[in-house]
Every structure is written in structure tokens, then in C-alpha cells.
Amino acid sequence: MTYDDYPIIKSFYQDKDVMKMITGDVLSEQEMKEKWEIITSWNHDLKYGYYLGFDQDLLVGVGCLKPYSHGVEVGYMIYPRYWRQEYGKQICYELMKIVETMTVQRIVAYIDPLNIPSKKILESYGFQSIYQKGDEELLEKKKNRITGYTGLYGIVANPIRHSFSPMMHNTAFQTLGIDDVYLAFEVAENQLSDYITSVKTLNIKGFNVSMPYKLKIMDYLDDLTTEAKLCQAVNTVKNVNGKLIGHISDGKGFVMACEEREWHIQNQKIVVLGAGGAACAIIVEMALQGAKEIVVYNRSEKPFIKELNQKLNCDIHLKSLSNKDELKQDLKDAYLLVQTTNVGMSPNVDQCLIDESYLSHQLKVADIIYKPAQTKLLKMAERLGLEYMNGEGMILYQGAVSFEFWTGQKMPIKEVKIALGME
């Protein structure tokens, strides 16, 4: 699109009848300029953007293909004078033909539940409705209305703008009608102390912590949960009347992802590759969940593994990753293999710590990497017909653990999965 198209797009977003069926409010001049900047930033080579809908020389509406997590959002707007003349159906048809040429995992569309004509059009192209008749009250709750009482949560790291945690938690807040919002705070290391002061001054209700602050943040906390004490790392903080309590949700998130697949940890032998921060959290949680034995393979010595063995009611052993014969032997009777290193991440997607001969027929395989979605290890597992999962589920459920730690409520997993393009 070029700036010549700006007045056309603007005419739709400033039409009261059109916007009544979308957000309910027309866009101001400033909001329209900001929206235009977003639209023009989309990758048009990937076919994202707005498409003008003509009937011969007559402009009747526009279609939109908007970038969406792991997919594309389909939308269209018709000038009110051309409603009920099947132009929406035709524009949607043309958009779906374009989508068929795109490489996307999910196609979504958002409409007002009272917009029955658009609902019927989308369903005719295979869309499934999430909200049914009678859910208008729920949709009203979901509208993001900032008030003087709105609470604030966030995530602190550097860098962090790539994170999808804001989408995850804001979807959960809106779905449940909770008057809170979640933002990303990109904070330099020499500003971490100032950030903590701001948390207390502004009464920020809680926040997540990512790299490089999972260890440093502990210097500013008043108390730790059992899991955080065992791991000596924190990724979730709750502010209770100025008292900051640290928690680690990675391990529980991993176990919940296993449970979703009906992989049961209790009384099982687990083999873990790597002994970094994520591995520690996973090991601790699996031990707390009743794993019979956990064998950790790592390139270097990790004294904390021996400490965990003494503190937890579980046999936890550390072995050298260079001892391939012993690793292969351990995998013969293991229930689950958990790969926690960065081997297999971009750009080294063709690397793997083991080959197919290590994977026994009874083994379940987990790799906590989620980009790429299928590492070399998981491709090998698939070829052998083994059950496997990547790190997406762990990311989702560690967020769910944080959410419940803060709010006392269960995260609405289905709605969050849809927002993140995981379903």
C-alpha cells in the first residue's frame, strides 16, 4: 500500500456504522496515523496488508490480512450503503484464496457476536466460532477498559520486546474480566534497583523475570518459595503489600505440559540433557512430583545437583555427557528424555547431542526449544514413532503458573492458546 491509499482506509475507520461492528468507536486522527504506521510496517512481500474491493470501477470495501502469531488474521469492511449485497462474501473469498498461498499455521477472524451475516460468511469458509449466542456479556468483559483501579503487572528483562508474555496475560485478564494489564519493561542492568523501587512506589502487583536477571533479582526480594530456594533462581515475583516474594514457574510449567499429554512423572526414570537454569527448575519439579530417578548428563560438574540429591526425596545423579555408552544404557529403561540445552536452536538446527540409536521404543522425548518448532532430536523421535513435544507447552504453562501465583485464578488456557496461535 502507498500513502495514496491512506484516505480510503481512513474513511472506513472513521465511519460510525462500520466501526460499530468492530470496536464500537471511530478512530481519532492521531489513532488513525498510528494505525497507518503499523499497517505500513507489515511485510507486504508475505502478502500481509489491505486489499481494495471493487465491483468494476466501484469501490465497495476493503479486505485485510494482518500478521498474527504463527498465522494470519482475516478481516474486511464494507461501506454501509453496500451491505447485504454479498460483497463481504466475495471479499472474504478472495482473501481466502490469497491465504491458501501463504505459509501459516492458523487463520483467525474477530467479529462482534451480534454480526450474524459476517459470522455466517466466515463459517462457510470453515471458521469455527469460539463465542456462541448468549456470550455477549462475556465479550463485553473482554473489552480492554482501563480505569483508575486498573492493576499493573509486567515482565522485566533485556531485551524483552520480542516476548509474547503480554499477549498471554492480557488475554487471560480480559477473558476473565480482571481489571489488570501486563506490560513489558526493558530495563538495563544498572537500572534494576530503580525498577524495584518503581514496583513498590507504583504498587505493581507482580512481574515476571527473564534473562539476564533471574539470579540478580534475588538480591531485591524479601522471601522465596520452596521451588525458588531449591533452584536459587526466580522468574516470577508477587508484590504483597510491599513485600516481594520470588517464585520459579518453569519446572511446574514443564510438568503441566507433560500432564496435558498424559505423560506421568511419578515413579518414573527421567534422563535430562544439560544442567542450566531451566534444567534445574525442571529437575526440582519432577522430583517434587515423585519421579523415581533423575539422571542428568552435562559437560561440566554441577555441585548443585549433589545438593538437590540431598535435599529432595529422589535419586538424582550427575554424569558426564562425554560418556555416550552410559547415556545409551540409561535411555534403554528411561520413561522420558528431556533436552534442555541450546543445541538445535537456530542457526545450528542440524545439531543434536545424540543419534537415533539412543532412542528406545518406549521413550518419550521432550525438547524445551520452541524455535524451531521441531529440532533435529524431535524429527528423529517422529521418524521412530515416539511421542514427543517441543517447548511451547512449557512456555504456556509456566505463564499459567505465574498467573495463578498472582491472581489465585486458573489461566483460561484455551483462549490463550488461540491468541498465541497454538491452536
Protein Blocks (a to p, Z undefined) as FASTA:
>chain_A
ZZklmmmmmmmmmgfklmmmmnopacdfklmmmmmmmmmmpcfknopacddddehjacfb
dcdddddehiacddddddfklgonlmmmmmmmmmmmmmmmpccfbdcddddfklmmlmmm
mmmnopacfbdghilmmmmmmpccddfklccdddddddfklpcklmmmmmmmmmnopacd
dddddddfklmmmmmmmmmmnopabdcdddfklmmmmmmpcbdcfklmmnopafbdcdee
hiacdddfklmmmmmmmmmnopafehpacddedjdfklmmmmmmmmmnopabdcdddfbd
cfklmmmmmmpgcddddddfklmmlmmmmmmmcfbdcdfbfghiafklmgcfbdfklpcf
kbccddfbfbdfbdfklmmmmmnopacddfklmmmmmmmmmmmmmnopacdfklmmmmno
pZZ
